[in-house]
Every structure is written in C-alpha cells, then in structure tokens.
Amino acid sequence: MIKEKRSLRPEARQAARADAIKEGKAKKAAAESKKKAEKAKSAAGAARGQALKVPKQGAKGATKAR
C-alpha cells in the first residue's frame, strides 16, 4: 500500500488528497446542518411549551422548589 502510494506521481497524490479533504468537509458540513436542524426542532418544541427532556430529579418524582 505504501509503495503504491509512493509510486504515484505527486500530482496524482495531491489530487487524491484534495478529494479526500473535500469529501471530509462535505461530510462535516452535512452533519453540522443536521445538528442545527435538530436543535431548531427542539427549540421550536420548547417554545410551544412542550419539554422534550425531563430532568432526572423530575423523572424521579422530586418536588419542585418554591
């Protein structure tokens, strides 16, 4: 594997590296946009008054502090 990469021309190695970087950036951007969409969705749900997550003590039945 290393000898195969070493035998490639520098232009080919640089092009392959650039493609890998571009693919990685696109994948990261897609994950970031998905994360932002989930965050916006949860914020919209919280704005309507529906809590998506219940605190641990609330789930245990703890009384509310007054």
Buried (B, 14 or more C-beta within 10 A) or exposed (E): EEEEEEEEEEEEEEEEEEEEEEEEEEEEEEEEEEEEEEEEEBEEEEEEEEEEEEEEEEEEEEEEEE
